[in-house]
Amino acid sequence: EVQLVESGGGLVQPGGSLRLSCAASGFTFSSYWMSWVRQAPGKGLEWVANIKQDGSEKYYVDSVKGRFTISRDNAKNSLYLQMNSLRAEDTAVYYCARRRAGTTFVDYWGQGTLVTVSS
Amino acid sequence: SYVLTQPPSVSVAPGQTARITCGGNNIGSKSVHWYQQKPGQAPVLVVYDDSDRPSGIPERFSGSNSGNTATLTISRVEAGDEADYYCQVWDSSSDHLVVFGGGTKLTVL
């Protein structure tokens, strides 16, 4: 069974940092593009970042470029999102998501972890 | 960057047909995917590649895509279909590789 379990969310002050983790199981992690998608309270889905299977390609939404870094450790079946210089508008539930191989859609989502940026 | 436009809300009576649109420039040339999200839950894929259904998704859910509009159609709507629905495309023409529509709240009257 495919499972994606996020952790690392919490309350952080503006300008602070947080590192999110996503533990993957039930599939060959190293064979899939992975993504982070977020959802601000009461708002829609917003794609944040993508990373290729071997980590050689990374893409970000403009609003997080230079502040967030997506990475992965295939040996540990884990995906990460390092978030620096956090702003109030980064407050959201952050979902770890798997892109089905050879396609352009997400076939599995984690349950999400809440990040709150507030003083 | 590529923009997808959805109506904020759609209302339909039980047993009727709901149609949720997703507008984008020449969206018919792209593969469109649809997700259902219920309160407090992660999204669930209901239609992919314009009109295909994942296993476990009822045949009542169908999709189409042509010109500048993609449409998710839900036939014989049930109370359990009440949710937010999001369209999504992969925009390889820019660094914004994954684009979501703003979402549509489906209300079952």
Interface residues (C-beta under 8 A of the other chain):
Chain A: S35 V37 G44 L45 E46 W47 N50 Y59 Y60 V61 D62 Y95 T103 T104 F105 V106 D107 W109 G110 Q111 G112
Chain B: S1 S31 H33 Y35 Q37 A42 P43 V44 L45 Y48 D49 P54 D84 Y86 Q88 V89 W90 D95 H96 L97 V98 V99 F100 G101 G102 G103
